[in-house]
Amino acid sequence: MSQNYFQDSWPEELSYCFGCGRNNKHGLHIKSYWKGEEALCNWMPKDHLKAGEDILCGGIIATIIDCHCLNTAIAQAYKQENRKIGTEPFIPFATGTIKIELLRPVSLQKSIILKAKVKEIKKNKIYVSCDLFSNNILCAKGEISAIRVENDFWKKKNSK
């Protein structure tokens, strides 16, 4: 059974994110989807992402939690507007705050399951929490505030 992954519906300009971009050849390529009111992601770490012999780097853990939570917030915004995920105009969000708790080492040899839930919705913000499991053990927790940004936010180029 194929899933409807959030990231597959996002516009081209968002497809190069290191954590979730489908077109980033060096990226992590996480894929998020709804299962009831929870967003899930199943992901297998790569050996070159290690912090120790068999330990996933904490920065990578923070990245996948951030990307999974942000994608969950965007998908939630589509739900709120009663729209199919990815329909135009795109509903852009950016991470405002992030908090990560690393509880246990995460093995490079086991798949990871991320479980995110929307905790609170305000006018311009969505708060999302996430638990990271490896080998069915809770290894990390995270929370973000996702801030709705203007529609062309991701299209802007750096100017000097």
Secondary structure as UniProt FT lines:
FT   HELIX           6..9
FT   HELIX           12..14
FT   TURN            15..16
FT   TURN            18..20
FT   TURN            22..23
FT   TURN            25..26
FT   STRAND          33..35
FT   TURN            36..37
FT   STRAND          38..43
FT   HELIX           47..49
FT   STRAND          50..52
FT   TURN            53..54
FT   STRAND          55..56
FT   HELIX           58..80
FT   TURN            81..82
FT   TURN            85..86
FT   STRAND          93..102
FT   TURN            108..109
FT   STRAND          112..121
FT   STRAND          125..134
FT   TURN            135..136
FT   STRAND          137..148
FT   TURN            151..152
FT   HELIX           153..155
//
